[in-house]
């Protein structure tokens, strides 16, 4: 995702998908630059109860790292590519 962020420079919305089964998984994708996170397989297996759990875990991650909103965390791990 870092390479995509560098090339696209925020011109395209990045969607983090694949392997999202927890708030921590979603948080990692957000910090990598995703502004949206897709749940599919985990939702199919976990059902609707999965969503409040992931939201609560994501809120804990944000608070732990001092972010007041998801938007503040988007791209937090972005590292400029070496020339």
SULLIN-V765165 format. One record per residue. N is the residue number from 1. RES is the residue in one small letter. PSI is psi in radians with two decimals (NA if undefined). Layout:
# SULLIN-V765165
n & res & psi
N & RES & PSI
N & RES & PSI
This chain:
# SULLIN-V765165
n & res & psi
1 & x & -0.56
2 & x & -0.76
3 & x & -0.73
4 & x & -0.78
5 & x & -0.75
6 & x & -0.83
7 & x & -0.78
8 & x & -0.37
9 & x & 0.76
10 & x & 0.16
11 & x & -0.27
12 & x & 2.46
13 & x & 2.22
14 & x & 2.34
15 & x & 2.09
16 & x & 2.14
17 & x & 2.75
18 & x & 2.08
19 & x & 0.34
20 & x & 1.80
21 & x & -0.02
22 & x & 2.94
23 & x & -0.62
24 & x & -0.72
25 & x & -0.79
26 & x & -0.73
27 & x & -0.73
28 & x & -0.70
29 & x & -0.67
30 & x & -0.84
31 & x & -0.45
32 & x & -0.16
33 & x & -0.06
34 & x & 2.34
35 & x & -0.20
36 & x & 2.61
37 & x & 2.24
38 & x & 2.31
39 & x & 2.27
40 & x & -1.26
41 & x & -0.79
42 & x & -0.66
43 & x & -0.67
44 & x & -0.69
45 & x & -0.63
46 & x & -0.35
47 & x & -3.13
48 & x & -0.43
49 & x & -0.32
50 & x & -0.61
51 & x & -0.88
52 & x & -0.57
53 & x & -0.82
54 & x & -0.71
55 & x & -0.75
56 & x & -0.76
57 & x & -0.70
58 & x & -0.74
59 & x & -0.69
60 & x & -0.73
61 & x & -0.79
62 & x & -0.82
63 & x & -0.75
64 & x & -0.67
65 & x & 0.13
66 & x & 0.31
67 & x & 2.45
68 & x & -0.27
69 & x & 2.86
70 & x & -0.73
71 & x & -0.66
72 & x & -0.53
73 & x & -0.30
74 & x & 2.13
75 & x & 0.22
76 & x & -0.48
77 & x & 0.15
78 & x & 2.25
79 & x & 2.16
80 & x & 2.44
81 & x & 2.53
82 & x & 2.48
83 & x & NA
